[in-house]
């Protein structure tokens, strides 16, 4: 028996536990990847994938997407919205976790945790209903207050100046509490003797936070950042599709919403596959690049 087989046999129980996860990814993640071939075909749903004719030229659908007059706009919107969500979305979760870690009243801590991560379980339909109730130009609570003070309401949901702010703000509100759970779990793994030694040396709370807590969760922060970079071209289709309207297309129309309108609603599945493949390649390049940079700091994922 070779060394590799001996290792597998020694830990066969763990490998058996790993097997369902591997089967899931093989069937539902890697198996459907062969369907990406329709990006290079003029796919017809009646002919099927293999009987549909090849596109001429092979990059026909990629060129259609690139030559679209909206290409630059939707690509910029996608990058900006994703970047804003990363820049403004990660710090609140980290800060909330650090604050909760310092709370000594267990009951109050649990209450804050419950309230903060409850929005994670709300769908974007419900969240948009809440936003509409507050910010609607005609009957929103906030606009009623504004109208009483300045005499007119503000069209928050139809304004290109406000829409991205509302988009990112609602994303932060929904995800901050859930993200804090991950960072709290990482903080639980920090050696408590480090805090004791710091107290003996006269370090205050802020010093311990800066020199012990944050370095202790740095690897988790880097990991989540790399994973977010891999999805930078997603930007949140569900949220944007529910919240946007024709008035804010210039600042809200992203790759996914454009493909949904132009590709899927018109049954142009080849175009949708081409854009999906384009997004996957960009995401792969960003993940690999971010990991290489992180490895130089000793925090790479692989």
N, C-alpha and C positions, 0 to 999 in steps of 0.2 A: 504494500500500500504506500503510495506516495505521500510526501509531507502534507501536500494540500488536502488530500482526502482524509488524512488522519486528523487534521484540524477541523474539517467539516464534521467528521464523525464525533469528535470530542464535544463540539458545540451544536450537535444536531438538533437539540431542542430549540435553541435560539433561532436556527435556520428555519425550522418548521414554523415558528411564530412569525418569521419574516415573510414566509411564502405567500400568504394571502395578499399582503401589500404589493409584492412583486407581480402577482397575477393581475391585480387590479390595474397597475400601471401598464403592464404589457397589453391588456385587453382594451382599456379605455383611453390610454394616453399614447402608447407607441403604435398600437394596431391601426387606429384611424389615420396615421400619418401617411399611409400609402395613398389616401384619397387626395393628397396635395397635388397629385399629378393633373387634376382637372384645371389647375392654374395655367397649364400649358396646352389646354385643349379648348375647343369650342363645345363645351359640355351641353348635352341635350338629355334631359331627365328621362325621356323615352328610350334613348339608345343606351343609356348607362355609361359608366366611366370608361370602359375599355373600347366600346364601339363608337364612342363620340370621336369626331375627327380632330386631328392635331391642329392647333392654332398656327396660322401662317402670317407673320413669322412667329417663332415660339414665344417671344416676349410681348406679344400683341396686347395682352391684358395689363401687363405691367406698364407698357407704354401709354395705354389709355388712361390709367390712373395718373401717371406722371404728366401727361399732356393736358389733363383736366385744368381748366382755369382756376379751380378752387384748390389745387394741390398745395401750393405754398401756404395758403390761408389755413387750411385744415391741419396741415402738418405743424405749423407754428402754434395753432390753438392747442393741439394735442400735447406738444412739448411744454408749453407754458402752463397749462392746467395741471399736468402731471408734476412739473417742477414745483409749482406753488403748493401742491398737496404734500410733497416731500418736505419742502423747506418749512412750511407752517404746520404740517401734520405730525412730524416726529417729535419736536420739542415738547408739546403739551403732554404727550404720553410719558416721556421721560421725567418731566417736572412733576407730574401727578404721582408717579411711582416713588420718586424721591421724597415728596412730601408725606405720602402715606406711610412710607417706611419709617419716618420719624415720629409718627403718631403712636402714642403709648396706650391710649384708651381703645381697647379691642372692639367694644360695641360701636363706638363712633367710627372707627376705621372700617368696619364691615358695612356700616350704613352708607358711608361715602363711596365705598367700592361698588355697592349695589346700585346706587343712584347714577354713578358715573358710567358704568358699563351697560346699563339698561338700554340706552339708545342703540346699541349694537344689534339688538334683536328686533328693531323696528325696520320695516321695509321702507324703501324710498318713496313709495306711494303715500304712506302715512306721514313721513317726514315732510314731504312736499305739501300735504294738506295742512300741517302745522305752520309751515313757512307762509303758505297762502293766507292763513287766518291772521298772521301777524303783519305781513307785508303787502297784502293786496291793495291796489291803488284805490279801490272803491270802498271796501269795508274792513280793511286790515286794522288791527288794534294800533299798531305803531303809526300808521298813516293818519288815524284819527287824532292822535296826540299831536303829530306834526301839523296837521291842518288847523288845529286849535291855536297853535303858536305862530305859524308863518302864513296861514291863510290858504295854502294849497297842498295837495298830497304829492308824493314822489313815486314815480312808476318803477319801483325797485326791480320787479320781475321782468319788466320790458326795457330796462336800461342797460346799454352796453357798458356803462361805467360801473354799475353795481353788480351785474350778474356773476362775474367770476368771484367777487368777494363773497357773495351769498353761497356760491357753489363750494368754495374752499372752506368757508366757515361752517357750513352744515356737515361737511365731511369730517372736519376736526371734532365737532360736537359728537358725531356718531362713533368715531373710532378711538378717541383719546382714552376713554376708560378701559376699553378692551386691550389696547396696546400697553397700558400701565400694568396689566396682569402679567404680561411677558417680562417686563422689566422688574417687577416685584419678585418674580420667580428667580431671575438672575441675581437680584440683590440678596435673596435668601441664601445663595451659595457663597457669598463673600465671607471670608474667615472673620468671625467676631473678635478674635484676639487682636486683629489689626486696629479695631476701634478702641479696645482696652489700652493698647500700647500708645495710641494717639492721645487718649485722655490723660495718661500718665505723663506725657510730654507737654501737656497743656494746650492741646489743639481744641479749638471750638467746633461747633456744629458745621459751619461753613467750610472750615479747613478739612474736616473729615469727609464732607460731601465731595469736595473738589479733588482730594488726594487719595481717597479710598473708594467711595461709592461709585463715582463716575468711571474710574479706571477698572473697577470690578465688573461693570456691565458693558465695557467698551466693545468686547467681542460680539455681544448680542446686538448692539447698536449697528456695528459694521455689517453683521449678517443680514439684519432687516433692511439696511440701506441697499445692499447688493440685490436682495430679492425685489425691492421696490424698483430699482433701476431696470431690472429685467422686464418689468411691466410698465415702463414709462410711456409706451405708445397705446396703452389701454385707456387711461384717463377717466375711467368710470362710465361705461355706456349706460347702465341702468339709471344712474343718477341724472346724467345729462339729458337722456332721452325723455325722462319724465318731466324735467324742469324747464327745458328750453322751449323757445317759440321762434317764429319767423323774425321777430324784432331783434333778437340777440344772436342770430346765425353768425354774424361777422366775428364774434368773440367766443362762441360756444360750439360751433360745428366742428367735430373732431373726426378722425378717420373712421371710427366705428359707426357713428351716426350717418356719415356720408355713404358708406358702403351699404348700410341698411336701407337707405332711401334709393340709391342709384343701383346697387347690385341686387339685393335680396327682394325688394319690392317689385323689381322688374325681372326677377328670376334669372339674373345674370350671375349664376353661381361661380363661374370661372373667374369673374372679376373679384368676387368676395374671397375666393381661395388665393388668388394672386396677392391681394392686399394682406390677407392673413399670413401668408408666407413671408412677405416683405417685413411685416411687423415682427415675426418670429426671428428672422435673421438679425434685425436691428437689436432686438432684445438680447439675443445670444451674444452679440458683439459687445454690448454694454456690460453684461454680466461678467464676461471673461476679462474685459478691460478693468472693471472695478475690482475684481478679485486680484488681478495682478498688482494693482496699486495698493490694495489692502495688505497683500503679502509682504510688501516692502516695510510695512509697519508691524508685521508679525501677526496680523489678524485675518488672513485669508481663509476662505471657506474650504478650499482644497489646495 
